[in-house]
Amino acid sequence: MKAAHYDVLVIGAGPSGSMVARNLSRAGYQVLLCEKRPVVGIPVRCGEATGPRKRLSDFMTVNEDFIESAFTGVIMHGAGGTTIRYDADKEIGVMLDRALFDQDLARQAVAEGAELQVNARVTSLSPAENGVRTVHIEQDGEAFEISAKMVVGCDGAESLSGRWAGLKTRQLPPLTCSAIELRVRAQDPNPNHLTFWQGHDTINKGYIWVFPKLKSGVVNLGSGELVPKMGAQNMYQLSMEYCHKLYPGAVIEEVHGGCVPVSGHMAEYTAERFALCGDAAHHTNPLTGGGIMAAILCGETARRRASATGCWGWARATRNGSTASSREWSTACRAAGCRCPRRSPASRSSA
Ligand SMILES: Cc1cc2nc3c(=O)[nH]c(=O)nc-3n(C[C@H](O)[C@H](O)[C@H](O)COP(=O)(O)OP(=O)(O)OC[C@H]3O[C@@H](n4cnc5c(N)ncnc54)[C@H](O)[C@@H]3O)c2cc1C
């Protein structure tokens, strides 16, 4: 680490972490972005489908290198042989190369001045004291202590940071999807469509998906369900069965698993000098489990909250993503010792 103290320490360089780091660095804060993996974005545990270029470009620079293909329609196979096909006359979303996408976003954060450290696993957080939190980090067998005025937990679906900060982040099994995905070297007959199977013939509380990636010439095929009942086929068997049925003899290049928080709202996303973003805050679309766009939006919201006012009270003053009242905010700012204009000049001088 280049310093012992930062304005903001971001845990995890997935889309939410890199967006927070990029946006707050751009706003002038000194940001440390810690990623436990040796290489950002790898392994990819994602179907890699997200919204259209136009929507992505509202928040970030879209680089064609990480766009695999566009999709213009959806095919839904339901129960009893029912099929619904939707064709749009425009791009309704894109398939990403998630490894390149995550790496590009991390590079955008670094280009704005964030310091990225890989192999850097955050292991615990202290309570806020004297206006900072102390963060414990392990990197290449060494232990570090870094202090930061604000810590943002972007550590994904298996996040521990919220719990360290005293938030109730537990994901109950019936509210969490478990998913297995195969990367299959195959061509799908509907290369510009996302295809889903859902219903009692296949899978009830989840779906099976086929998402073609044209540049790479592969198909992401997977299945995810709210914790399957005892005796039900597990997600690996189901994904394999569909793979053999749809693409007999095709080579399966990778198999990944993960969980998707589809539990809806947590009571609190923030604590003193701490906020959660992305999957760590359970911010996925509960219908689809898609979380890339939500992660990016979270990164943008964090920037707006923190940088519009230069305010460290925002994390205390906002609840469930709602905007705090002016009074609530200024009380929180006083308590958080921030420098924003909501505080009186006298109290500001001591921040
Ligand atoms: C099988 C599967 C398929 C999916 N398909 C789609 C899809 O098609 N479309 C879609 O929109 N969403 C999909 N999702 C969900 C999507 O992947 C997530 O919503 C998205 O990655 C959330 O981004 P994030 O930045 O919040 O978390 P992540 O992308 O999970 O990033 C968290 C980062 O934090 C790091 N980290 C964790 N703990 C620590 C620590 N202690 N210290 C330092 N670093 C740490 C991790 O290594 C990781 O890099 C899928 C998920 C799964 C499991």
The ligand as a Gaussian input file, in Angstrom:
#p B3LYP/6-31G(d) Opt

LIG

0 1
 C      -23.834000     -18.106000     -11.967000
 C      -24.171000     -16.642000     -11.981000
 C      -24.656000     -16.054000     -13.134000
 C      -24.949000     -14.679000     -13.155000
 N      -25.385000     -14.130000     -14.330000
 C      -25.641000     -12.801000     -14.388000
 C      -26.017000     -12.188000     -15.629000
 O      -26.095000     -12.823000     -16.671000
 N      -26.275000     -10.856000     -15.622000
 C      -26.174000     -10.076000     -14.481000
 O      -26.431000      -8.863000     -14.535000
 N      -25.794000     -10.636000     -13.311000
 C      -25.517000     -11.969000     -13.241000
 N      -25.095000     -12.528000     -12.056000
 C      -24.929000     -11.637000     -10.891000
 C      -23.683000     -10.768000     -11.067000
 O      -22.564000     -11.570000     -11.338000
 C      -23.456000      -9.939000      -9.805000
 O      -24.661000      -9.291000      -9.471000
 C      -22.343000      -8.899000      -9.974000
 O      -21.112000      -9.519000     -10.193000
 C      -22.270000      -8.029000      -8.716000
 O      -21.143000      -7.183000      -8.769000
 P      -20.406000      -6.772000      -7.418000
 O      -19.344000      -5.834000      -7.812000
 O      -21.413000      -6.345000      -6.414000
 O      -19.794000      -8.142000      -6.851000
 P      -18.723000      -9.110000      -7.507000
 O      -18.727000      -9.027000      -8.969000
 O      -18.986000     -10.454000      -6.890000
 O      -17.335000      -8.551000      -6.979000
 C      -16.939000      -8.696000      -5.632000
 C      -15.425000      -8.635000      -5.595000
 O      -15.004000      -8.554000      -4.238000
 C      -13.868000      -9.374000      -4.067000
 N      -13.795000      -9.693000      -2.630000
 C      -14.639000     -10.446000      -1.905000
 N      -14.271000     -10.472000      -0.617000
 C      -13.160000      -9.713000      -0.524000
 C      -12.297000      -9.360000       0.564000
 N      -12.526000      -9.782000       1.813000
 N      -11.235000      -8.565000       0.321000
 C      -10.982000      -8.101000      -0.952000
 N      -11.750000      -8.433000      -2.006000
 C      -12.832000      -9.203000      -1.806000
 C      -14.162000     -10.563000      -4.954000
 O      -12.983000     -11.285000      -5.272000
 C      -14.786000      -9.894000      -6.178000
 O      -13.823000      -9.517000      -7.130000
 C      -24.792000     -13.896000     -11.989000
 C      -24.302000     -14.481000     -10.821000
 C      -24.000000     -15.840000     -10.811000
 C      -23.456000     -16.451000      -9.546000

